[in-house]
Amino acid sequence: MARGNDERAKARERLLRLLKYRPRSVAEARRRLERAGFPPDVVEAVIEEARARGWLDDEAFARLWIRDRLQRKPMARSLLVRELRAQGLPDGAIEQALAKEAADWDEAQAIRELAEERLLRYQGLGLDPRTLERRLYSFLRRRGFPTQAIRRALDELRDLPK
């Protein structure tokens, strides 16, 4: 029995070290503890303890992820969902977090702002208009935005007075 408690204490310490660097999803924490070689029963016990103490909370993790992405690296809602699923988050936690953090986020406005910022970076390169538009389009597609929304934003940019 003492050996099991010792393993659990080591797993708890390992999890606390991981959480010291950044928040983690439940799935990520589980993967990291399993990869460290802790037995499945110890991993589950530590995960449940961490959830009960509020150390692991998938919805809070998702809200933080969304807030960070929308501020630092705006992207389409669909790409946000894909990233959160890759973190192992359940759809329910993702939807709740999106409802709280991205409810009033204006995707069209984000596309325009990103296009304008990128346009400023490209201005000194002497690119012809077609190359410039192709690069802007590719950049916005990599951020997951829908083609129609990108086309509208690029058309609006084209119509702006120079």
C-alpha positions in Angstrom: 0.0 0.0 0.0 2.8 2.4 0.8 4.3 1.7 -2.6 1.0 2.8 -4.3 0.9 6.0 -2.2 4.5 6.7 -3.2 3.7 6.3 -6.9 0.7 8.5 -6.5 2.7 11.2 -4.8 5.3 11.1 -7.6 2.6 11.3 -10.2 1.0 14.3 -8.4 4.4 16.0 -8.3 5.0 15.4 -11.9 1.5 16.8 -12.8 2.2 19.9 -10.6 5.5 20.5 -12.4 3.6 20.3 -15.7 1.0 22.8 -14.5 3.6 25.2 -13.3 4.6 25.9 -16.9 1.1 26.3 -18.4 -2.4 25.0 -18.0 -3.1 21.5 -19.4 -6.2 19.7 -20.7 -7.2 16.5 -18.9 -6.3 14.5 -21.9 -2.9 16.1 -22.2 -2.2 15.6 -18.5 -3.2 11.9 -18.8 -1.0 11.4 -21.8 2.0 13.0 -20.1 1.6 10.9 -16.9 1.2 7.7 -18.9 4.2 8.5 -21.0 6.2 9.1 -17.8 5.5 5.4 -17.0 2.9 5.7 -14.2 0.4 2.8 -13.9 -3.1 3.5 -15.3 -4.8 3.3 -11.9 -2.3 5.9 -10.5 -2.8 8.2 -13.4 -6.6 8.1 -13.1 -6.5 8.7 -9.3 -4.2 11.7 -9.8 -6.3 13.0 -12.7 -9.5 12.7 -10.6 -7.8 14.4 -7.6 -6.6 17.3 -9.9 -10.1 17.7 -11.3 -11.6 17.8 -7.8 -9.1 20.4 -6.7 -9.6 22.5 -9.8 -6.1 22.0 -11.1 -7.5 20.5 -14.3 -10.6 22.0 -15.9 -11.2 21.4 -19.6 -13.6 24.3 -20.1 -11.3 26.8 -18.3 -8.4 25.5 -20.4 -10.5 26.0 -23.6 -11.5 29.5 -22.6 -7.9 30.5 -22.0 -6.8 28.9 -25.3 -9.5 30.7 -27.2 -8.8 34.1 -25.6 -5.1 33.7 -26.3 -5.6 32.7 -29.9 -8.1 35.4 -30.7 -5.8 38.1 -29.2 -2.4 36.8 -30.5 -3.1 34.8 -33.5 -6.7 35.3 -34.8 -8.1 32.4 -36.8 -11.3 31.0 -38.0 -13.7 29.4 -35.5 -13.3 26.0 -37.3 -9.5 26.1 -36.8 -9.9 26.9 -33.1 -12.2 23.9 -32.7 -9.7 21.7 -34.6 -6.9 22.9 -32.3 -8.9 22.3 -29.2 -9.9 18.8 -30.3 -6.3 18.1 -30.9 -5.7 19.0 -27.3 -8.1 16.2 -26.4 -11.0 18.4 -25.2 -14.5 17.1 -25.4 -16.9 18.9 -27.7 -19.1 20.1 -24.8 -16.2 21.9 -23.2 -15.3 23.5 -26.6 -18.8 24.7 -27.3 -19.2 26.2 -23.8 -15.9 28.0 -24.0 -16.7 29.3 -27.5 -20.0 30.6 -26.3 -18.3 32.5 -23.5 -15.1 33.7 -25.2 -16.0 34.1 -28.9 -19.7 34.9 -28.8 -19.3 38.5 -30.0 -16.1 37.9 -32.0 -16.5 39.3 -35.5 -14.8 37.0 -37.9 -15.2 39.4 -40.9 -13.6 42.2 -38.9 -10.7 39.9 -37.9 -10.2 39.0 -41.6 -10.1 42.6 -42.6 -7.6 43.5 -39.8 -5.3 40.6 -40.6 -5.4 41.5 -44.3 -4.6 45.1 -43.6 -1.7 44.2 -41.2 -0.3 41.8 -43.7 -0.7 44.3 -46.5 1.5 46.8 -44.6 4.2 44.1 -44.4 4.1 43.4 -48.1 4.0 47.1 -49.3 7.7 47.6 -49.5 8.3 44.4 -51.4 7.3 45.8 -54.8 4.8 42.9 -55.5 2.4 43.1 -58.4 -1.3 43.2 -57.4 -2.0 39.6 -58.3 0.9 38.2 -56.3 -0.1 40.5 -53.4 -3.6 39.2 -53.5 -2.5 35.6 -53.8 -0.3 35.9 -50.8 -3.0 37.6 -48.7 -5.5 35.0 -49.7 -3.1 32.1 -48.8 -2.2 33.7 -45.5 -5.9 34.0 -44.5 -6.7 30.4 -45.7 -3.9 29.1 -43.5 -5.7 30.8 -40.6 -8.8 28.7 -41.6 -11.1 31.5 -42.8 -13.7 30.6 -45.4 -13.1 31.5 -49.1 -16.2 33.7 -49.4 -15.3 35.8 -46.4 -11.7 36.2 -47.6 -12.9 37.3 -51.1 -15.2 39.9 -49.5 -12.5 41.3 -47.4 -10.0 41.4 -50.3 -12.7 43.1 -52.4 -13.2 45.7 -49.7 -9.5 46.3 -49.4 -9.3 46.8 -53.2 -12.0 49.4 -53.0 -10.4 51.4 -50.2 -8.8 54.7 -51.3 -5.0 54.5 -51.6 
